[in-house]
Amino acid sequence: MDTLEKNKKLILFDGVCNLCNSSVQFVIKRDKKDIFRFAALQSELGQKLLKERGIIPDKTDSIIVIEPDVAYYTRSQAAIEIASEMGGGWPLLRIFQYIPRPLRDSLYNLIAKNRYNWFGRKDQCMIPTPELKAKFLG
């Protein structure tokens, strides 16, 4: 992935989801090591990366974390990967990786399925402020 530096991780998120946009802002505030970059699933880059990894864009309602040349993570594992890189006590949430993934993902799927009803949606993807623009790709 030539658009992302080797020591960065890319978070693909639903750009029209209010919960997802709030989560991105939450991560940005706690990303003390400047690890994360962001792109909307709906963006050209997001669509390209999904296709490269064999993820069907119309079937994904998951946050996705991509590590260049390493791996990608979806659903609850993506959330754990994000938490493990944030400042403060957030890396302690890594303990949830010991809960079987089907159980973790069932809770994740419940929230993902209802996120528009519970949190609403935007008509278009968020536009980052000038100072945050470098963190957004695509």
C-alpha positions in Angstrom: 0.0 0.0 0.0 2.0 3.0 -1.3 -0.2 5.6 0.2 0.6 4.7 3.8 3.9 4.9 5.6 5.3 1.6 7.0 4.8 2.5 10.6 1.2 3.7 10.3 -2.1 1.8 10.4 -5.1 2.8 8.3 -8.6 2.8 9.8 -11.4 2.4 7.2 -14.7 3.6 8.6 -18.2 4.3 7.4 -18.0 8.0 6.5 -21.7 8.7 6.8 -22.2 7.0 10.2 -22.4 9.4 13.2 -21.1 6.7 15.6 -18.1 5.9 13.3 -17.3 9.6 12.8 -17.4 10.1 16.6 -15.2 7.1 17.0 -12.7 8.5 14.6 -12.6 11.8 16.6 -12.2 9.7 19.8 -9.2 7.9 18.3 -7.6 11.0 16.9 -7.6 12.6 20.4 -5.9 9.5 22.0 -3.5 8.7 19.2 -0.5 10.0 21.1 2.0 8.1 18.9 0.5 9.3 15.6 0.0 5.7 14.4 -3.4 6.0 12.7 -4.5 7.4 9.3 -8.1 7.3 8.2 -10.2 6.8 5.1 -13.9 6.3 4.5 -15.0 3.0 3.3 -17.0 4.9 0.6 -13.9 6.7 -0.7 -12.0 5.6 -3.8 -9.1 4.5 -1.7 -11.4 2.6 0.7 -13.1 0.8 -2.2 -9.7 -0.1 -3.7 -8.3 -1.5 -0.5 -11.5 -3.6 0.1 -11.3 -5.0 -3.3 -7.5 -5.9 -3.0 -8.3 -7.8 0.2 -11.4 -9.6 -1.2 -13.8 -7.9 1.1 -17.2 -7.3 -0.6 -17.9 -3.6 -0.1 -21.7 -3.9 0.0 -21.4 -6.6 2.6 -19.2 -4.9 5.1 -20.5 -2.8 7.9 -17.3 -3.1 9.9 -14.5 -0.9 10.8 -11.3 -2.2 9.2 -7.7 -1.7 10.3 -5.0 -2.2 7.7 -1.3 -2.6 8.5 0.8 -2.2 5.4 2.3 -5.5 4.2 1.1 -7.3 7.3 -2.6 -7.9 7.8 -6.0 -6.4 8.2 -8.5 -6.7 11.0 -12.3 -6.4 11.0 -15.1 -6.0 13.6 -14.1 -6.6 17.2 -10.5 -7.5 16.4 -10.1 -4.1 14.6 -11.4 -2.3 17.8 -8.9 -4.2 19.9 -6.1 -3.3 17.6 -7.1 0.3 17.7 -7.3 0.3 21.5 -4.0 -1.3 21.9 -2.2 1.6 20.1 -4.0 4.4 22.0 -2.6 6.3 24.9 -3.7 5.9 28.5 -5.3 2.7 29.8 -6.9 1.8 26.5 -4.4 -1.0 25.7 -5.8 -2.9 28.6 -8.8 -3.7 26.4 -6.5 -6.1 24.6 -7.7 -8.6 27.3 -10.9 -9.0 25.3 -9.0 -10.9 22.6 -9.2 -13.9 24.9 -13.0 -13.9 24.5 -13.9 -16.1 21.6 -14.2 -14.0 18.4 -17.7 -15.2 17.5 -19.0 -13.9 20.9 -17.1 -10.5 20.5 -18.3 -10.2 16.9 -21.9 -10.9 17.8 -22.0 -7.9 20.1 -20.1 -5.8 17.4 -22.6 -6.9 14.8 -25.6 -5.9 16.9 -24.2 -2.4 17.3 -23.2 -2.2 13.6 -26.6 -3.4 12.4 -28.4 -0.7 14.5 -25.9 2.1 14.3 -27.9 4.3 11.9 -31.1 3.9 14.0 -29.4 4.5 17.3 -26.8 7.2 16.3 -28.1 8.6 12.9 -26.2 9.2 9.7 -24.9 12.0 7.6 -25.7 12.8 4.0 -22.0 12.8 3.1 -18.6 11.8 4.6 -17.1 14.2 7.1 -14.6 16.7 5.9 -11.6 17.0 8.1 -10.4 20.3 9.4 -7.2 21.7 7.8 -5.1 20.6 10.8 -6.4 17.0 10.6 -6.3 16.7 6.8 -2.9 14.9 6.8 -4.4 12.1 8.8 -7.0 11.4 6.2 -6.1 9.5 3.0 -8.2 9.1 -0.2 
